[in-house]
Amino acid sequence: MPSKPANEPGDKKTPGTLFLVGTPIGNLSDLSLRALDTLRQVDGIAAEDTRRTRKLLSHYDIRKPLISCHAHNEVQRSAELLQRLIEGEKLALVTDAGTPGISDPGAYLVGRAIEAGIPVSVIPGPAALIAALAASGLSTHPFAFLGFAPARGPNRRKFFASHASLPMTLVLYESPKRLCRTLEDILDWWGDRKVCVARELTKIHEEFFRGRIREAVERYRVEPKGEITLVVSGFEGKEGPAREETQWRARLREILLESGMGVGEASAIIAREYGLPKRVVYREALKQRES
């Protein structure tokens, strides 16, 4: 009996592998040998910013097809990438710096690949949060990585309120434009804790500021340049809850006085923003309205 052709329709193909490749956070020499081998062997590379990735590849004389996969197109692009993986291609996923999926695009694609039974392999590389934590001089375990704080509005207030009482070292990313405002919010919500501001990690102008939040606010009133990682000491049982109590009560008073809202509506807003039981806020609103 003749053997079945290898590519006969109906055969189940062996899927390819999705490689998550960590890339340098500044110094191009930090790209690992394994990462280089992987980028040279894959069929294509999905990149957060193809222009930045092309510079990295050119530095190492790597020529591979690039496909854009960033925060605004990751969902629709993932369908195309998954189909290629299902058909047996080996693809690499990279971001502008660091590891895909860590405060960068990638998590959605990884989740869909796992659901589809596609092998996912990680090629580790530099991470700004680990580099900053290691050089901060603060406790390195335990720690919590918080990513970027929301830019504005209720979610920003809720972000700082909900993390105020965490007893471990906290690591955040921030843009130069919002650095001073974020430091002021940390001072307001978390207190004058120890902080390390790590700027331009692994680059020529790498800088570490180590001191107190209040000192950092004064230092960075003039907007700095470069990528920023903040490492902040954890809650020690003094500043967080008291500040949180003051904050939500003050915010409630502001709404009642300036908006003309009723007690119920104002209470619902505060409960939602700060993650508090509505009945607790409602009682406080009644007290404030009576006074």
DADADA-V600015 format. One record per pair of residues at least 4 apart in sequence whose ideal C-beta (glycine too) atoms are under 7 Angstrom apart, sorted by the first residue. I is the first residue (numbers start at 0). J is the second residue. If there is no record, write none. Layout:
# DADADA-V600015
i->{I I}
j->{J J}
This chain:
# DADADA-V600015
i->{3 6 12 12 13 14 14 14 14 14 14 15 15 15 15 15 16 16 16 17 17 17 17 17 17 18 18 18 18 18 18 19 19 19 19 19 19 19 19 19 20 20 20 20 20 20 20 20 21 21 21 21 21 21 21 22 22 22 22 22 22 22 23 23 23 23 23 23 24 24 24 24 24 24 25 25 25 25 26 26 27 27 29 29 30 30 31 32 33 33 34 34 34 35 35 36 37 37 37 38 38 38 38 38 39 40 41 41 41 41 42 42 42 43 43 43 43 43 44 44 44 44 44 45 45 45 45 45 46 46 46 46 46 47 47 47 47 47 47 48 48 48 49 49 49 51 51 52 52 52 53 53 54 56 56 67 68 68 68 68 68 68 68 69 69 70 72 73 73 73 73 74 76 77 77 77 77 78 79 80 80 80 81 81 81 81 82 83 83 84 84 84 84 85 85 92 92 92 93 94 94 94 94 97 97 97 97 97 97 98 98 99 99 99 100 100 100 101 102 102 102 105 106 107 108 109 109 110 111 112 112 113 125 125 126 127 127 127 127 128 128 128 128 129 130 130 131 131 131 131 131 131 131 132 132 132 132 132 133 134 134 135 135 136 136 137 137 137 137 137 138 139 141 142 142 142 143 143 143 144 145 145 145 145 146 147 147 148 148 148 148 149 149 149 150 150 151 153 153 154 155 156 156 157 157 157 157 158 159 159 159 160 160 160 160 161 162 163 163 163 163 163 163 164 164 164 165 165 165 166 166 167 168 168 168 169 169 170 170 171 172 172 173 173 173 173 173 174 175 175 175 175 175 176 177 178 178 178 178 179 179 179 179 180 181 182 182 182 182 182 183 183 184 185 185 185 186 186 186 186 188 188 189 189 189 190 190 190 191 191 191 192 192 192 193 193 194 194 194 194 194 194 194 195 195 195 195 196 196 196 196 197 197 197 198 198 198 198 199 199 199 199 199 200 200 200 201 204 208 208 210 210 212 214 215 219 234 238 239 240 241 242 243 244 245 246 247 247 247 247 248 248 249 250 250 251 251 251 251 251 251 251 252 252 253 254 254 254 254 255 255 255 255 255 260 260 261 262 262 262 262 262 263 264 265 265 266 266 266 266 266 267 267 268 269 269 269 270 270 270 270 275 275 277 278 279 280 281 282 283 284 285 286}
j->{7 10 86 87 87 84 85 87 116 117 118 84 87 88 89 90 89 118 120 84 90 92 112 117 119 37 41 91 92 120 122 92 98 99 100 105 109 119 121 122 34 37 38 91 92 93 122 124 34 97 98 122 123 124 125 30 55 93 94 96 97 124 27 29 30 96 125 201 96 97 125 127 200 201 199 200 201 202 201 202 55 58 125 201 34 35 124 36 37 122 38 122 124 39 59 40 41 91 122 44 56 61 63 91 61 89 63 89 90 91 88 89 90 63 64 66 88 90 52 63 65 91 93 66 68 80 90 92 52 65 67 68 93 68 69 94 95 103 104 52 69 95 53 65 67 55 95 56 65 93 57 65 58 61 63 72 72 73 76 80 92 104 108 73 104 104 76 77 104 107 108 107 80 81 107 108 111 82 83 84 90 108 85 111 112 115 86 88 90 88 90 112 117 115 117 99 105 108 99 99 103 104 105 101 103 124 125 126 127 124 126 103 104 105 105 106 109 126 146 147 172 109 110 111 112 113 119 114 115 117 119 119 130 201 130 131 200 226 228 132 144 170 228 133 134 200 135 170 195 197 200 228 230 139 142 168 170 230 139 197 207 195 230 195 209 168 193 195 230 232 168 168 167 167 168 170 165 167 169 170 162 169 170 171 172 172 173 155 158 171 181 154 155 158 155 177 155 157 272 158 159 160 272 161 272 273 274 162 163 184 188 188 243 246 273 274 169 188 189 234 239 242 243 234 239 240 169 233 234 233 234 233 230 232 233 231 233 228 230 229 227 228 177 178 181 227 229 227 222 223 224 225 227 222 181 182 219 223 227 183 216 219 220 184 185 186 212 215 216 219 187 216 188 189 212 231 191 212 213 216 242 246 231 238 239 237 238 242 211 212 213 212 231 232 211 232 210 211 212 215 229 230 231 207 208 209 230 208 215 227 229 207 228 230 206 223 225 227 204 205 206 225 226 205 226 228 205 225 215 218 214 215 216 218 219 223 239 242 243 244 245 246 247 248 249 250 251 269 273 275 252 283 253 254 269 255 265 269 280 283 284 287 256 287 257 258 260 265 268 260 265 284 287 288 264 265 265 266 281 284 285 288 267 268 269 284 270 277 280 281 284 271 277 272 273 275 280 275 276 277 280 279 280 281 282 283 284 285 286 287 288 289 290}
